[in-house]
Structure formats: C-alpha cells, structure tokens
Amino acid sequence: MTSPLAIRFSNAVFAYRSGPAVLDIADFRVEAGERVFLEGPSGSGKSTLLGLVGGILMPTGGVVEVLGEQLADLGPSRRDRFRADRVGFVFQMFNLLPYLSLVDNVLLPCRFSVARAAAARSDSESAPAEAVRLLERLGLSGEEFLERSVTELSIGQQQRVALARALIGGPALIVADEPTSSLDAPTRLKFVDLLLEECSRAGSTVVFVSHDPSLASSFERSVRMEDINAAPLEVRDAP
Amino acid sequence: MRLRILVSLAWKSLLNRRSTAALTVVSVAVSVALLIGVDRIRTEAKASFMNTISGADLVVGARSGPLNLLLYSVFRIGDATNNIGWDSYQEIAARPEVAWTIPISLGDAHRGFRVLGTDQGYFEHYRFARDRSLTFAAGKSFAHFDEAVIGADVAQALGYTVDDEIIVSHGIGDVSFVTHDDVPFRVTGILDRTGTPVDRTVHITLAGMEAIHAEEAHAEHADGHAEHADDHDADDHDGDDHDADDRDADDHDGDDHDRDDHAGDDHAAVDHDGDDHDAVDHDGDDHDAVDHDAVDHDGDDHDGDDSDGGGHAEDDHHGQDVDDGHDSDDHSEDHEGEDHEGNDRNGDDHEGHADDHAQSTDEHDDGTEVERDHDDEAFRPDAITACIIGLKSKPQLFGLQRFINEYPAEPLMAIVPGVTLQQLWELLGTAEAALFAVSAFVIAAGLVGMLTTLLTSLAERRREMAILRSVGAGPGLVFGLLLAEAVILAAAAAALGVIAVHAGMLAARPIVLERLGFYLAAGAPGMFDLVIVLAVTAAAALIATVPAWQAYRFSLADGLTVRT
C-alpha cells in the first residue's frame, strides 16, 4: 500500500431485497486526497454507490472499505457516527432543512459529530464562527444574508450553503451527488471550482458524481459508471 | 445531547410548519378542553347536587321510596304519595334527640313554580353548599299567612319584587284549570340565589297553604257563589242555607279538610240565624270579605282598610280580643249568626277557624285564640308533606331513623339525605359516564387528526430525513423526531386545553355564581388535569409511532437520496 485508500470496492455487490444485483463492482479505488469524477447517466447505480460509501446501504456481497473502515463490520450507530465524523455530502438539490437558518444548516454535522464540532472550533474561535467564515468564503456574506430564510435563497446559493455544510469540520471525504445539475452553465463551473478549491485547502478526498462529462476536465481522474459496474443496466433503475 | 438535538429539531420543524401545527394544536386543545370541561362541570354539578341540602340529618315523609321522598321533599319533583299527620310530626319534633325541624307542605304551584308551606325553621335551619344558609336578597321572612318568600329564579322569571302580590293556584301545573284571584300573597322577601331548588320555590306559611286549599275548593264553585251571593241579598234564607252548605261541601271536597264535618255544624248555626246574611254583607264580595278576614287575623293591619261594613264588624271581633265586649254589645242572636258566617268564610281560608267555631258555636274566645295561633305560626294543619330534621348529635341518627321507620301510628319513612343523594347521583351516573366517553372520543378524533397531519407531512419530509441521515443522524433519530413532534404538539395542545378551561371557568365564575348560584371552584389545575395532559401526550406518542415507523423505514430504504 503506497498510499492509504479513501475508498475501496472489492467484488462489492448490492441488491435491493431479493432482487437482482443493481451494483456489481469488482474493483474501484479512490486514493486519499484524490479528486475523482464519477460519470454516469441516471440509473447507472451512482446513488447506490454513494449509499454504500455513506454506510447507509450495506453490500450484499464483497467488501466496501471507506477511509480504512470496513463499514459492514461496524454497527448501525457506529456507521452513522462514522458518516457524521468523516464524510461530507452535497446533493443535487433540496440540501437544506427549511426550518433552520443558514448557519444552523451549516452547523448540522457538528450537532451529530463531536469530532467535526471540535475541528470547526479549532479552525475558528467557535463552530458558528467557522460556519460564517465558510459561508463568506463561498460568497455568502453579510448579516442580512445570514438571517434570511433558506427558502429565499437561489438554488446556486443553496448549493453553496450545502457545500459549506459538507466542508465544516474538515471531513476526510467529500461526496457530491450531482450538485450542479440544477445550476446554469456558468454557475456550474464556478461551483465546481469553488468546491475543488475548498477541498484541496482542507485536504479532503472528493468523489464528484455527475452525468455531465463537460465537468470532468476539472478533476484528476474520471471514471465512468459503466466501466466499473458490471450489473446489467436494465435492472439498475432502483425501485 | 441527542435528546436536545431531537427536541430542538422537532421544535424548529414544527415552527416552520406553524400554521398546520397550530391548527393541530387547536383541534386537540379543543378536545382536551371539552373533556376537562365536561369533567369539571360534572364535578361541579355533582357538588352542587350533593349540596342541595346539607346539615340535615333526616328527611321524613310518608312511607314510599327513599328516592321518591328525596325528590319531592328536596327537589320538588313529583308528589308525595301520602302525608305525615301533624300529630306524628309534633311527636317526632318533640323527641329529645331532635334539635330542629322544618315542616314541608307541598302541592301547589304559582305559575309553574312549586309552592311550599313551611315555617321560620326553614330560613333558620335550611343549609346547602356545605354550610350556607338562606339569605335574603331583598325583604324579609314571611310573618303572616298571606305572605310569601320567593326564590331567586321565581323573582327573576316573573319579575317580582318585594310587596308584589302573587296568586297561588292549586295543583302543580303551569296553568291552573281554575283561575281565581282568591288567595293573593304578598311577597315579603326574595332569597339570594342558592343554585338549589329553593330558587324555584315560593315559600308560604303552613297556614297560607291551608288557605289555598280551602280557597281552591271554594273557587271551584265560584259561579255558584256569585249567584248565591245575590240570593243572600234577597234574604232568601233557604237559599242561603244551601249556599252555606255548598261552601262547606266545597271545603270537604277540594281539600284534605275532610274532617271538617263541623263546618256543617257551622252552617247549621248559620241556618239558625237566618237573616244575618244581610247584616254580614254578603253582597257578592264573599271572597273579598274572606280576604279581609284573613288579613285581619294576621296583624289587624287592614282594619283601616275595612270599608266593607258588615265584614268589618266581624273582623274586628276576631282581630281584637274583646270578646266580652262583643258578646255583650254586638252579639244579639243575629250577630252570633254573623260571626258564624264570618267564621265560615274564614273556614274557607283556615280550617282551623271553622273547626273551632263549629265546636263552640258561641264562644268567640276559641276563634280569637286560633287567630292568635295564626300569628304565632303555631297554626295546626292536619298534615304536612314531609319534614327535615336536624339532630343534636349524629350518633342518635340511626336510633331516630328506626323510631320513625317503625312509627306505629302511621307508615313513615326517614332517610339520610346524603346517602339518598348519593344513590340518586349514581342513578344519573350512566349519563355522566356517557358524557365522559363522548369527550374521550372527541380527544381520540383530535389525535387521529394529528396523525393524519403527521402522515401527510411525511411524504414531503422524506428529503428532510435524507438530509439528516447524510449528516450522521441514525434512523432512530428520524423515528424520534416524529415522535417528538407528536409529543410536543399533544403536550402543547393538552396544556392549552387545560389553560383554556381554567381561564374560561375563571371568567365564567361571576356569571355562573349569579345565574346558576354555584361557585365554580376553578382554581389551579389539579391532579386530574395533569393526568389528562399526560394521558393525551402518551396517546399521541403511541399513535405517532405509526408515522415514525414509516419515516424510519423510509430513511433506511431511501438512503441518502430520495427517489421521487
């Protein structure tokens, strides 16, 4: 092992209930600190892969190792804590809880993870201060902005808040699931750049999932779902 | 820490959906308020009911059922099957263990309100609502047999004030079949509201009660009277005789004066006298004359009013104790006749008169004595309907009760009012339980409404669950979140319901006291309210497991992304 692996799929199979396998990955590795672009149309098993990485889904066969932990060996609550401590997620849209303020949305992982709360405090004088700092770095500054309701933000702004949430406390792995698909083209590129810049500052591994190949150029490595997933395509449309 | 996150998230989530949440809270709160309100009213009604009579140790009446006795004696509902003989009453009242008695004579109505004949003991000894005694809102107690004390409802419903004249009819119907203006009573007092049947009662003296009975009989033949009155004028002795007889007969029929056979004697006397009718002034104002007599007997106050001539003469005789003078001066044989006539009429009013006079045809002494008796309220009716007894000491209760129940002279029954009230309340308990069940079902409906709201919100909140999962929340937290929301909603609703009821009762207290006469012991929420709040909250938590379980399953199946 030359460098530690952030993600390792080895003969990992996943099937919903007793149905056919929707994911069958013989070998897929992401090295620590690597930024990987994972490309595939919807229904190619991306969501399932992310579920396995997040420890929310368990492989029905084979090994899924994330940041050195084989998640299937951990109990459910340990897996939840692992996810809270080590992984930051950004989704396609509706990333935010409408009833929380911007800062509270960003602080959400710190509520569930002592480690990330501590890390956030060490980055700034307090976790909320770190949240505000991250939002400012992502172009969401100003008092009037922070007090606005989440639902009043544009989608681009919402995605940046979601990014700040994924970044707070510096998790080792950032997983972005189509974070730009709701954005228009110029915003899209700006968002990807921002994401990569902040992740490299934090030294986080990035797995960026998208069906838009035009974004692949920003990443060190690009992987196509078809190439790693051996499960037949017609069954991959998960229920 | 987890719990704090849970509650804070649930709270903020609810705040975000505040209009739906508020509606849910209000609907559950209303149902809780209903339940607690029903319970409060039940409690208050029971307290008020149980407090209808207090401080009384025994209620005595003719032997029938305890409930029946309680109903007619205390609640003025229904009628007695029989009476208590006056002698029996006297004997019981004279027992050493008896501290006080209240005689009750029922059977008449004034515009739908029961009329109750009693004595001063009623105002002295009647207690309700633990230890409240009757107090006067206006005026004072009755002193004479043509005076009445009315309850608050009577005064309010009929708009009576002190010194108003009211007419009492026989029977208990709202409208008497026979209308007659013969027995007017003057309102001397209006009682403060009690929240008991006292409010709906017209109280008169026992003598007054007898007067109604006599007059009632009289009135049935009012027409006949009028005609006969004319006859009198015409000096038709024969006709007069018949007249007189008629009236006597009336007495006998209508009232319990069956033992007035002597009245017949009376008239015999009248017959003897023959022409005295003229002198006695029978000019159709028979009734008036009677009234005046009655008034005079009481306090002589109407002496001044007596412009009726013949009638006066008589009145004076009766009113003042100048028998001798009368005898010597005025009382020729004819006068004697007058007197009898007069007595006769009195007899209509007061049997006692008739009796006494009949027995001692010429002896005015008797008559005057009787009149004095009137004034003293020691008037002797033949019977009363029931009586309420207070004892000197409680341990004597059962001894006296046995004595009365085994009273040899007539079949009597003594009940302990508290015990019978309890029995009566238990009889009503079914309705009470039904009411409670209904309000419990309303709460169930409220909670089902909440369940619907939670389940409906679930679909749009699946994404929210996924976000929470992504930042490290376990499915247990998702489960707990929904449970917490339900608990917060229900607890808030229950608390709101309790507050609403108590605030409402506090606000309604003066109105209830004034209108219904009982004091709403609203006060601070008690144990029952706490139990209800807890029970509603627990029930909410229980039914919230349904959406919570569903959310739990969603969050497991959805993973981090919601497929929609």
Boltz contact constraints between the chains, C-beta under 6 A:
constraints:
  - contact:
      token1: [A, 47]
      token2: [B, 561]
      max_distance: 6.0
  - contact:
      token1: [A, 50]
      token2: [B, 560]
      max_distance: 6.0
  - contact:
      token1: [A, 51]
      token2: [B, 559]
      max_distance: 6.0
  - contact:
      token1: [A, 51]
      token2: [B, 560]
      max_distance: 6.0
  - contact:
      token1: [A, 54]
      token2: [B, 560]
      max_distance: 6.0
  - contact:
      token1: [A, 56]
      token2: [B, 559]
      max_distance: 6.0
  - contact:
      token1: [A, 56]
      token2: [B, 560]
      max_distance: 6.0
  - contact:
      token1: [A, 57]
      token2: [B, 559]
      max_distance: 6.0
  - contact:
      token1: [A, 77]
      token2: [B, 474]
      max_distance: 6.0
  - contact:
      token1: [A, 80]
      token2: [B, 472]
      max_distance: 6.0
  - contact:
      token1: [A, 80]
      token2: [B, 474]
      max_distance: 6.0
  - contact:
      token1: [A, 83]
      token2: [B, 472]
      max_distance: 6.0
  - contact:
      token1: [A, 84]
      token2: [B, 472]
      max_distance: 6.0
  - contact:
      token1: [A, 89]
      token2: [B, 470]
      max_distance: 6.0
  - contact:
      token1: [A, 94]
      token2: [B, 463]
      max_distance: 6.0
  - contact:
      token1: [A, 97]
      token2: [B, 464]
      max_distance: 6.0
  - contact:
      token1: [A, 98]
      token2: [B, 16]
      max_distance: 6.0
  - contact:
      token1: [A, 99]
      token2: [B, 12]
      max_distance: 6.0
  - contact:
      token1: [A, 99]
      token2: [B, 13]
      max_distance: 6.0
  - contact:
      token1: [A, 99]
      token2: [B, 16]
      max_distance: 6.0
  - contact:
      token1: [A, 108]
      token2: [B, 471]
      max_distance: 6.0
  - contact:
      token1: [A, 109]
      token2: [B, 471]
      max_distance: 6.0
  - contact:
      token1: [A, 111]
      token2: [B, 5]
      max_distance: 6.0
  - contact:
      token1: [A, 112]
      token2: [B, 471]
      max_distance: 6.0
  - contact:
      token1: [A, 112]
      token2: [B, 472]
      max_distance: 6.0
  - contact:
      token1: [A, 112]
      token2: [B, 473]
      max_distance: 6.0
  - contact:
      token1: [A, 113]
      token2: [B, 472]
      max_distance: 6.0
